[in-house]
């Protein structure tokens, strides 16, 4: 299982320039998102995708009792 870097609230996060994926997990509820990004000319294109499978695994790993079936996930 991937481990996450820990950041303080409002702390900037440095990500590789031009293209990549950043995976984030909420410190309160454990919800995991993948942030896919790339630069298209002068535009930063970002797609944020909820990762339900990774969320369940992460929540189990950190001991959170919230489950996706409790959240009306489609």
DSSP file (Angstrom, degrees, kcal/mol; ACC not computed):
  #  RESIDUE AA STRUCTURE BP1 BP2  ACC     N-H-->O    O-->H-N    N-H-->O    O-->H-N    TCO  KAPPA ALPHA  PHI   PSI    X-CA   Y-CA   Z-CA
    1    1 A X              0   0    0      0, 0.0     2,-0.1     0, 0.0    53,-0.0   0.000 360.0 360.0 360.0 137.6    0.0    0.0    0.0
    2    2 A X        -     0   0    0      1,-0.0     2,-0.3     0, 0.0     0, 0.0  -0.419 360.0-141.6 -66.9 140.9    1.2    3.5   -0.9
    3    3 A X        -     0   0    0     -2,-0.1     2,-0.3     0, 0.0    -1,-0.0  -0.779  16.5-130.3-100.6 154.5    2.1    5.7    2.0
    4    4 A X        -     0   0    0     -2,-0.3     2,-0.2    20,-0.0    20,-0.1  -0.787  11.5-119.6-107.9 145.1    1.2    9.4    1.9
    5    5 A X        -     0   0    0     -2,-0.3     2,-0.5     1,-0.0    -1,-0.0  -0.527  33.3-128.1 -70.6 148.2    3.4   12.4    2.6
    6    6 A X        -     0   0    0     -2,-0.2     2,-0.3    21,-0.0    -1,-0.0  -0.876  28.0-176.8-105.1 135.4    1.9   14.5    5.4
    7    7 A X        -     0   0    0     -2,-0.5     2,-0.2     4,-0.0     3,-0.1  -0.937  25.3-117.7-127.8 149.8    1.4   18.2    5.0
    8    8 A X    >   -     0   0    0     -2,-0.3     3,-2.2     1,-0.1     0, 0.0  -0.490  52.2 -78.0 -78.8 156.0    0.2   20.9    7.3
    9    9 A X  T 3  S+     0   0    0      1,-0.3    -1,-0.1    -2,-0.2     3,-0.1  -0.305 118.4   8.7 -55.7 135.5   -3.1   22.7    6.5
   10   10 A X  T 3  S+     0   0    0      1,-0.2     2,-0.3    -3,-0.1    -1,-0.3   0.510  92.1 143.0  68.9   8.5   -2.5   25.4    3.8
   11   11 A X    <   -     0   0    0     -3,-2.2    -1,-0.2     1,-0.1     2,-0.0  -0.633  55.5-114.5 -77.3 132.4    1.0   24.1    3.1
   12   12 A X        -     0   0    0     -2,-0.3     2,-0.5    -3,-0.1    -4,-0.1  -0.362  23.9-143.9 -64.9 146.3    1.9   24.3   -0.6
   13   13 A X        -     0   0    0     -6,-0.1     2,-0.5    -2,-0.0    -1,-0.0  -0.963   7.8-144.2-113.9 123.5    2.5   20.9   -2.3
   14   14 A X        -     0   0    0     -2,-0.5     2,-0.3     3,-0.0     3,-0.0  -0.752  21.7-177.6 -89.3 129.2    5.3   20.8   -4.9
   15   15 A X        -     0   0    0     -2,-0.5     7,-0.1     1,-0.0     5,-0.0  -0.907  36.8 -86.1-124.6 153.0    4.5   18.5   -7.9
   16   16 A X        -     0   0    0     -2,-0.3     2,-0.1     5,-0.1    -1,-0.0  -0.255  52.9-108.2 -57.5 143.9    6.6   17.6  -10.9
   17   17 A X  S    S+     0   0    0      1,-0.2     2,-1.2    21,-0.0    -1,-0.1  -0.448  85.3   7.7 -78.0 146.0    6.3   20.0  -13.8
   18   18 A X  S    S+     0   0    0     -2,-0.1    21,-1.7    20,-0.0     2,-0.3  -0.411 121.8  10.4  88.2 -54.1    4.4   19.3  -17.0
   19   19 A X  E    S+A   38   0A   0     -2,-1.2     2,-0.3    19,-0.2    19,-0.2  -0.997  74.1  93.4-156.2 149.4    2.8   15.9  -16.4
   20   20 A X  E     -A   37   0A   0     17,-2.0    17,-2.4    -2,-0.3     2,-0.4  -0.975  53.9 -88.5 160.9-172.1    2.0   13.5  -13.7
   21   21 A X  E     -A   36   0A   0     -2,-0.3     2,-0.5    15,-0.2    15,-0.2  -1.000  22.3-164.0-136.6 134.1   -0.3   12.1  -11.1
   22   22 A X  E     -A   35   0A   0     13,-2.5    13,-3.3    -2,-0.4     2,-0.5  -0.979  10.1-154.8-116.5 128.0   -0.7   13.2   -7.5
   23   23 A X  E     -A   34   0A   0     -2,-0.5     2,-0.3    11,-0.2    11,-0.2  -0.905  15.6-175.0-106.1 128.0   -2.5   10.9   -5.1
   24   24 A X  E     -A   33   0A   0      9,-2.7     9,-2.4    -2,-0.5     2,-0.4  -0.911  12.4-165.2-123.5 150.1   -4.1   12.5   -2.0
   25   25 A X  E     -A   32   0A   0     -2,-0.3     7,-0.2     7,-0.2     2,-0.2  -1.000  27.5-117.9-132.3 134.3   -6.0   11.2    1.0
   26   26 A X     >  -     0   0    0      5,-2.0     4,-1.5    -2,-0.4     6,-0.0  -0.494  14.1-144.6 -69.9 134.3   -8.1   13.2    3.4
   27   27 A X  T  4 S+     0   0    0     -2,-0.2    -1,-0.1     1,-0.2   -21,-0.0   0.718  96.9  44.2 -73.4 -19.6   -6.7   13.2    7.0
   28   28 A X  T  4 S+     0   0    0      3,-0.1    -1,-0.2     1,-0.0    -2,-0.0   0.893 132.4  11.6 -89.8 -46.3  -10.2   13.2    8.5
   29   29 A X  T  4 S-     0   0    0      2,-0.1    -2,-0.2    35,-0.1    37,-0.1   0.539  89.9-125.1-115.5  -9.3  -12.1   10.7    6.4
   30   30 A X     <  +     0   0    0     -4,-1.5    29,-0.2     1,-0.2     2,-0.2   0.552  48.2 161.9  78.7   7.1   -9.4    8.9    4.4
   31   31 A X        -     0   0    0     -6,-0.1    -5,-2.0    27,-0.1     2,-0.4  -0.441  26.7-148.7 -64.5 129.2  -11.1    9.6    1.0
   32   32 A X  E     -A   25   0A   0     19,-0.3    19,-2.6    -7,-0.2     2,-0.3  -0.859  17.4-179.5-107.5 134.0   -8.5    9.1   -1.8
   33   33 A X  E     -AB  24  50A   0     -9,-2.4    -9,-2.7    -2,-0.4     2,-0.5  -0.963  20.7-141.5-126.4 147.7   -8.3   11.0   -5.1
   34   34 A X  E     -AB  23  49A   0     15,-3.0    15,-2.8    -2,-0.3     2,-0.7  -0.948  13.7-157.5-104.3 127.2   -6.0   10.8   -8.0
   35   35 A X  E     -AB  22  48A   0    -13,-3.3   -13,-2.5    -2,-0.5     2,-0.4  -0.911   9.7-169.2-106.3 107.1   -5.1   14.2   -9.5
   36   36 A X  E     +AB  21  47A   0     11,-3.1    11,-3.1    -2,-0.7     2,-0.3  -0.823  15.1 170.4 -96.5 134.6   -4.0   13.7  -13.1
   37   37 A X  E     +AB  20  46A   0    -17,-2.4   -17,-2.0    -2,-0.4     2,-0.3  -0.990  15.5 165.8-146.4 152.1   -2.5   16.7  -14.7
   38   38 A X  E     -AB  19  45A   0      7,-1.9     7,-3.2    -2,-0.3     2,-0.5  -0.971  35.4-110.9-156.5 161.5   -0.6   17.9  -17.8
   39   39 A X  E     - B   0  44A   0    -21,-1.7     2,-0.6    -2,-0.3     5,-0.2  -0.850  23.6-172.3 -99.0 128.8    0.3   21.2  -19.5
   40   40 A X  E >   - B   0  43A   0      3,-3.3     3,-1.6    -2,-0.5     2,-0.5  -0.886  64.8 -60.2-120.3  95.7   -1.4   21.9  -22.8
   41   41 A X  T 3  S-     0   0    0     -2,-0.6    -2,-0.0     1,-0.3     0, 0.0  -0.553 122.0 -14.6  66.3-118.2    0.2   25.1  -24.2
   42   42 A X  T 3  S+     0   0    0     -2,-0.5     2,-0.4    -3,-0.1    -1,-0.3   0.218 122.2  92.2 -98.3  13.3   -0.4   27.8  -21.6
   43   43 A X  E <   -B   40   0A   0     -3,-1.6    -3,-3.3     2,-0.0     2,-0.7  -0.915  64.9-144.9-117.5 133.0   -3.1   25.7  -19.8
   44   44 A X  E     -B   39   0A   0     -2,-0.4     2,-0.5    -5,-0.2    -5,-0.2  -0.853  20.5-156.3 -90.2 119.2   -2.8   23.4  -16.9
   45   45 A X  E     -B   38   0A   0     -7,-3.2    -7,-1.9    -2,-0.7     2,-0.4  -0.872  13.5-176.7-101.2 124.8   -5.3   20.5  -17.4
   46   46 A X  E     -B   37   0A   0     -2,-0.5     2,-0.5    -9,-0.2    -9,-0.2  -0.980  12.1-174.7-126.5 131.1   -6.3   18.8  -14.2
   47   47 A X  E     -B   36   0A   0    -11,-3.1   -11,-3.1    -2,-0.4     2,-0.5  -0.993  10.1-161.2-122.5 123.4   -8.6   15.7  -13.8
   48   48 A X  E     -B   35   0A   0     -2,-0.5     2,-0.4   -13,-0.2   -13,-0.2  -0.920  10.3-175.0-109.8 123.8   -9.5   14.7  -10.3
   49   49 A X  E     -B   34   0A   0    -15,-2.8   -15,-3.0    -2,-0.5     2,-0.3  -0.966  24.5-128.1-124.1 128.0  -10.8   11.1   -9.9
   50   50 A X  E     -B   33   0A   0     -2,-0.4     2,-0.8   -17,-0.2   -17,-0.2  -0.586  18.8-149.7 -71.4 131.2  -12.1    9.5   -6.7
   51   51 A X     >  +     0   0    0    -19,-2.6     4,-2.4    -2,-0.3   -19,-0.3  -0.808  18.7 177.4-107.1  90.7  -10.3    6.2   -6.2
   52   52 A X  H  > S+     0   0    0     -2,-0.8     4,-2.3     2,-0.2    -1,-0.2   0.886  78.7  49.8 -63.1 -42.2  -12.9    4.0   -4.3
   53   53 A X  H  > S+     0   0    0      1,-0.2     4,-2.0     2,-0.2    -1,-0.2   0.936 114.3  44.2 -63.7 -46.4  -10.7    0.9   -4.2
   54   54 A X  H  > S+     0   0    0      1,-0.2     4,-2.9     2,-0.2     5,-0.2   0.864 110.4  57.1 -66.3 -35.9   -7.7    2.8   -2.8
   55   55 A X  H  X S+     0   0    0     -4,-2.4     4,-2.8   -23,-0.2     5,-0.2   0.943 107.2  47.2 -59.9 -48.9  -10.0    4.7   -0.3
   56   56 A X  H  X S+     0   0    0     -4,-2.3     4,-2.0     1,-0.2    -2,-0.2   0.930 115.0  46.0 -58.5 -46.8  -11.3    1.4    1.2
   57   57 A X  H  X S+     0   0    0     -4,-2.0     4,-2.4     1,-0.2    -1,-0.2   0.914 114.2  48.2 -62.9 -43.9   -7.7    0.0    1.5
   58   58 A X  H  X S+     0   0    0     -4,-2.9     4,-2.3     1,-0.2    -2,-0.2   0.916 110.2  51.2 -64.8 -43.1   -6.4    3.2    3.0
   59   59 A X  H  X>S+     0   0    0     -4,-2.8     5,-2.7    -5,-0.2     4,-0.7   0.892 111.7  47.5 -62.3 -39.8   -9.2    3.5    5.5
   60   60 A X  H ><5S+     0   0    0     -4,-2.0     3,-0.7    -5,-0.2    -1,-0.2   0.930 111.2  52.2 -64.1 -45.0   -8.6   -0.1    6.7
   61   61 A X  H 3<5S+     0   0    0     -4,-2.4    -2,-0.2     1,-0.2    -1,-0.2   0.866 115.7  39.1 -60.7 -38.6   -4.9    0.6    6.9
   62   62 A X  H 3<5S-     0   0    0     -4,-2.3    -1,-0.2    -5,-0.1    -2,-0.2   0.435 115.9-111.3 -96.3   1.4   -5.3    3.7    9.1
   63   63 A X  T <<5 +     0   0    0     -3,-0.7     2,-0.4    -4,-0.7    -3,-0.2   0.761  59.9 154.2  81.9  25.9   -8.2    2.3   11.1
   64   64 A X      < -     0   0    0     -5,-2.7    -1,-0.2    -6,-0.2    -2,-0.1  -0.713  35.1-153.8 -86.9 138.7  -11.1    4.4    9.9
   65   65 A X        +     0   0    0     -2,-0.4     2,-0.3     2,-0.1    -1,-0.1   0.308  58.4 114.2 -96.3   9.7  -14.5    2.8   10.2
   66   66 A X        -     0   0    0    -37,-0.1     2,-0.4    -7,-0.1    -2,-0.1  -0.650  48.8-165.5 -78.8 133.5  -16.1    4.8    7.4
   67   67 A X    >   -     0   0    0     -2,-0.3     3,-1.9     1,-0.1     4,-0.3  -0.940  28.6-123.5-124.1 147.6  -17.1    2.6    4.5
   68   68 A X  G > >S+     0   0    0     -2,-0.4     3,-2.1     1,-0.3     5,-0.8   0.829 109.4  63.2 -58.3 -35.2  -18.0    3.6    0.9
   69   69 A X  G > 5S+     0   0    0      1,-0.3     3,-0.6     2,-0.2    -1,-0.3   0.737  98.6  58.0 -64.2 -19.1  -21.4    1.8    1.1
   70   70 A X  G < 5S+     0   0    0     -3,-1.9    -1,-0.3     1,-0.2    -2,-0.2   0.554 101.1  57.6 -81.1  -8.2  -22.3    4.2    3.9
   71   71 A X  G < 5S-     0   0    0     -3,-2.1    -1,-0.2    -4,-0.3    -2,-0.2   0.316 106.1-117.1-108.3   7.2  -21.7    7.2    1.6
   72   72 A X  T < 5 -     0   0    0     -3,-0.6     2,-0.3    -4,-0.2    -3,-0.1   0.920  46.2-176.5  55.6  47.3  -24.1    6.5   -1.3
   73   73 A X      <       0   0    0     -5,-0.8    -1,-0.2     1,-0.1    -2,-0.0  -0.563 360.0 360.0 -77.1 136.2  -21.3    6.2   -3.8
   74   74 A X              0   0    0     -2,-0.3    -1,-0.1     0, 0.0    -2,-0.0   0.403 360.0 360.0-101.2 360.0  -22.4    5.7   -7.4
